[in-house]
Amino acid sequence: MSAPLSFPGRLDVGAVAAAVAFLILPACVLSVPFATPLLSAAALCALVLQRAQDGRWPRPPRLLSALLAILVVYGAASSLWSVSAHLSLLLAGQLAGLFAAGLVLCDAAARLDDGARVRVERAFLAGFFFGLAFLAFEDLSNASIDNYLRHLHWVEAVIGVERPIALYAHFDRQATLVGLLVWPAAAIADRRSAWLALLVVLAAASVVALGHSATAQVAYVAGAVAYGAARLRPRLALAIVSACLVAYLVAAPIALHSHVLGRLNPYLPPVKASSFDHRLDIWDFAIQNIRAKPTFGWGLNSSRDLPGGHDLVAHNAELMPLHPHDMALQLRLELGLPGLILGLAIVLAIAAAAARAGGGGPGRAAAVALIAAAATNSLTGYDLWHPWWLSFLWLAAAIANATERAR
């Protein structure tokens, strides 16, 4: 058996994890698409360094790995009946790469020794607070740094001339990322003092409140409630969060119909009511198409090209603007009953992993809060399959894994 390779200096998996931990939030404040290459590069480095230094391959959780593999294979197979076979195959390939990268990075993070964990912890807190300050400055200065950079000649030559920044929505995704990363940061602080953890949560909350994303703000509150509950009753809190998510996955096609939710409209301010009307139109259209093909769905990524999806409704908005704006509906719409079953199984596998995190202390509370915050965002906003969104989730999970045992 050959001896492990040696690398100069401190180039090891811990150094890679620390670099990623520092960069996550500042890099994504600058540009959200940085999340995916950051995840991919970190996973590749971790894979190479682990194999070279320890002579071993990654060993991610078998059940979760198997479920994600089945999801990819089934998604690719759905191209046989998909309304857009090329979109289904393309997304299946992208998901395979993202899932593999996420599993590799999370496995590497979970296997760090105590010294490496302390390095990652310090780097993450430094990057997190720098990222918070950066995001607050950009929010308050009308994205001055972003505007400056995007108008540099060499930047325009590479990415082209960008549309003017719409500040009311420009930093929504960054606020969402803050609402995920704050819980590992709070867990690190909580190991020292509950008051210090509270300061971390309040500092991050003030930055999220500066933004204009109601979804990010609601998800932040959901994460905070879940974290507090899990610190008091970790098993019960995890069970409640998991049960709520399972129930929602099953009941969404009924719960989101306009006959149910339309009763809320009179209680909303006029601007919100108009936006809510459009969301109801999207959900009703998705539910109608779920009922049309309930067994196997329309095919992975078919939401982007459903028949009639680009028709305009009364307020000049499309019936299906790329995706249903709801994770549960998207699973059922694109992958039918097998998609629902896989979604339920993945939720339970993640809950089982969270139950083993942190020995019931701040680490487990952070895991429960991550699930609650991620679910809230997924159920009300983003495309479930978008690379930056999945990269957010994998990076946050890797940070939680890397820091949950730090002392």
N, C-alpha and C positions, 0 to 999 in steps of 0.2 A: 504493500500500500504506500503510495507516494505521500511525502510530507506536505502539509498544507502550505500554500504560497504565503509569503510575507509581503506586506505593502509598507512603503515608507511612511513615516510620521504616524498620524492617528487615523488613517483612512480605513475605516471599518464600518460595519452596519450602523453602529451607534452614531458615528459622525454623519452618515447619510441621513439618519432619522432626525438628528439635531438640526441639520441644514433645512430639511423639509419642514420641520416643526416651526422654525423661525420664519420661513418664507411664505407659508400658506396664506395667511391673511394679507400681509402687505402686497404680495404678488397679485392676489385676486382683487384687491382694491384698485390696483393699477389696470388690470384687465382680467375679467372673469375666465375667459378661455385658457388662461395660464394653468388652471387647475388640472386639466387633463394631461398636458405634457409633464407637469410636475409629478403627478401620480405615476405616469408611465416610466419616467426617468428614474424616480426613486425605487420603483419595483425592480427595474432592470439592474440597477446598481446593487440592491439588496440581494438579488438572486445570484449575481456574479460573485459578490464578496463572500456570501455565505458558503457558496460551493467551493471557492478558492481557499478560504481560511479554515472552514470547519469540515469540509468534505461532505456536506449534506445538502439534500434538496428540501424545499419547503414542504411542510406538512400541515396545511390548513385544515380546519374542521371538515371531516368527511361528509357529514350530512349536508351542511350548507353548500359545500363544493358540488356534491352530486345534484342537489336541487337546482343550482344555478346552471350546471351543465345541461340538465334536462330542459330547463327553460330556453337555453340557446338552441338546442337541437329541435325542440318543438317549434320555436319561433322560425327557424330556418325551414322546417317542414311545412309551416303554414303558407309559405310562398306558393305551394301547389294550388291553394284556393284563394290566395290573397288578391285583392283588387289591384295591388301594385307589387308584383313578385320581386322586382328589383329592389324596392324599398325594404321589403322583408328580409331579403338575403343580405343586403348591405348592413342593416341594423343588427342582424344576428352576428355578423362578423365583428362589428364594433363592440357589441355586448360581450362577446367571447374575450376580446382583448382587455376590456375594462374589468370584467370579473376576474380574469386571471391576474391582472396587475394588482387589483385590490386585495385578493386573497394572499398573494405573495407578500405584499407590504404589511398587511395586518399580522401575518404569521411571523415575519421578521421582527415586527415591533413587539409582539408578545413574548419573544424569546431573548430580549435584551437582558444583560446582567444589570445588577443594581447601579454600578457606576455609570453605565451608559444611560440608564433611565434618569439619573440625576442630571446628566448633561442635556438630555432631551427636554426634561422638565424646565430647566433654566432657559434654554433656547426658545421653547414654545412660549413661555410667559413674556420673554423679551419681545418676540415677534408679535404676540397677540396685542400687547399694549401699544407697541409701535403702530400696528395695523389699526387699532382703535383711533389713535391720534390722527393718523393719516386719513382715515375715512371721515372723521369729524371735520378735519380741515377742508377736505374736498366738498363735503356737504355744505359747509358754511361759506365757502368761497366760490360757489357755483362751478365746481369741478375745474378749478384754475389750472392745476397741474395736468390733468387729463387733456384739457383744451390746448394747452401749450404743446404737449407732446404730439398730439394727433395732427398738428399743423406744421410740424417740422418737415422739411422737404424730403429727407430720406425716409421718414415714416410714411408720408403720402406715396412715395415711390414704391414702397413695399406693400402696403395694405390699401392704397387708393384713398380718395377723398371721402371722408366719413360724413354722415348726416350730422346736423347740429345736435348737441346733447339735449335730451328732454329730461331736465333735472328731476321732475316729479317721479320718474321711474328708473333713472339711470343707476342708482345705487341700491335698488331693491334686492338684487341677488347677493350683493355684499352684506347687506343687513341680515339676510337669511343665513349666510355663512357665519356671521358673528353669533347668531342664535343657536348654531350647532357647536361651535368651538368653545363658547363660554362655559359649557358644563365640564369638560375636562379641566379647564383653567380653574373653575370653582372648586373642583375636587382636589386639585393640587393645593390651593389655599386652605381648604377645609381641613386638611391634615394638620395644619398648623394652628388655625383658629377659625371658628365659625364666623366671627366678626370680619375677618379678612376675606372669607368667602363671600360674605354679604357685600363687601365693598367691590369685589370683582364683578358680581352680578349687577350691582347698581351702575357701575361704570359702563359696562357693556349695554345695559338697558338704556342709558342716556343717549348712547350713539344710535341704537336702533330707533329710539323715539324721534331722533332728528330726521329720519327718513320718511317716506310717504307710503310705505308698504304696510297696509293693514294686516296682510297675511303674515309677514315677518314678525309683526308685533304680537299678533295672537299666538303664533307659534312660540315666541319667546315666553309669553305668559304660561303657555301649556308646559314648556320645559321647566320653568321655575316651579310651578305647582308640583310637577312630577318629581323634581329633585328634592323639594322639601318633604314630600310624602315618603319618598324612598329613604330619606335619612331617618325618618321615624319608624316606618314599617316597610322595609325593603321588599319582602316577598309579596305583601299585599299590594303595594304600589305597582310592582311589575305585573302582577296578575290582573289588576284593574286596567292598566294601560293596554296590555295584550288582549284582554277580553273585549275592550272597546274597539280596538283596531280590527279584530276578527269579526265582530258584529257589524262593523261598518262595511267591511269588504263584502259581506253577504247582503246587507240591506240597502246598499247605495242606490241600486236601480229603482227602489221604491222611495227611499228617503229624499232623494234629490229631484223628484218629479215636481213640476210647477204646481200640481194640485196640492202638494204638501207644503213646499217652501214659499209658494206665491202669497201665502197669508202674511208673510213678514214684510211684504213690500210697502204697505201703508205706514209702517213704523220707521222707514228709512228716510234720510234727507234726500232731496231731489237728485243731486249728483250721484249719490250712491245707488239710488233706486234705478236710475238709468243703466248703470253698470250691472246691477243685479239682474235687471230684465234680460240683458244680453247673456249673462251667465245661465239663466234659466232656459233661454232658447238653446244654448249649447248643450246643456244637460238633457233637455227633452229630446233633442235630435239624437244624441248619443243613446239614450234609453230606447228610442224608437228603433234604432239600428241594432241594438243588443237583442231586442225582441225578434227582429227579422232573421238573425242568425245566432240563436242562443247557444248552440252546441259547441261549435269550433271557432266562432267569431269570423271577422273579416280578414284576418291575417295581421301578423306583426307589423307595426308602423303604418297600418292602413288608414289610421285617423287622418293622415295628411292628404288622402286622396279618395275619400268616401264619395260616392255618387250624391250630388246635391250639397256636399259639404261647403262648397265655396259660394253657394247662393247667398244673396244678401237679405237680411231681415230689415224690419222697418227703420231701424236707426243706423242703417248703412254699415252694418257689421256682418261678418260671415257666420253661417250656422255652425261651422266647425273650423275655427282658425288654427289648424295644424294638430291640435290635440284637445281632449275633452276638459282640460283643466281639473281633472280629478283622477287620482290613481286607481281607485276601485272601478270606476267606469271604463277607464282605458284598458285595464286588464280584461274585463268582460267583453268590451267592444272588439278588441283585437284578437284575443286568444280564447274567448268563450269559457266554458266550464273548466277545461283543463287549466286555463290561465288562473281562474279563481282558486282551484285546488292548489296549484303551485304557489300562488300568492299566500294562501293560508299557511301552507307548509313552511315557506320561507320566514313568515312572521314568527311562527312557533320556534323555528330553529334559531332565529336571532334572539328571541326571548330566553331560550335555554342558555345561549351563550352569555347573555346579560346576567342571568341568575348565578353564573360562576364568577362574575367579575368583582374584583375588589373585596372579596370576603365579607360582603354585606355592609361595607362602610361607604366612604365618598366615591370610590370607584364604581360600585354598583349603582349608586344614586346618579352618577354621571351617565352611565349606560342607559338607565331608565329615562332620564331627561332627554338624551339623544334620540331615543325611540319616539318619545312623545313629540318633540319638536320636529323631527323629520317627517313623522306621519302627518302632523298638522299642515306642514307645507305641501306635502304630496297630495293631500286630500282636497286642497283648495286652489292650487296654483299651477305648478310646473308640469312640463312634459316628463312623464315618468322615466323615459329612456334617454333624455338629453345627456350628452357626455359630461358637461360641466356639473350637472346636478348629481349624477352618479359619482363623479370624482369628488365632489364635496362630501358625500356620504362616506366613501372609502377613506378619504384623508382624515375626516373627523374620527372614524372608527380606529384608524391606525394610531392617531394621537392618544385616544383613550386607552388603547392597548399598551402603548409605550410608557404611559405615565401612571397607570393604575396602581403599580406597586412601589413607586418611588418614595423614598423617605427623606 
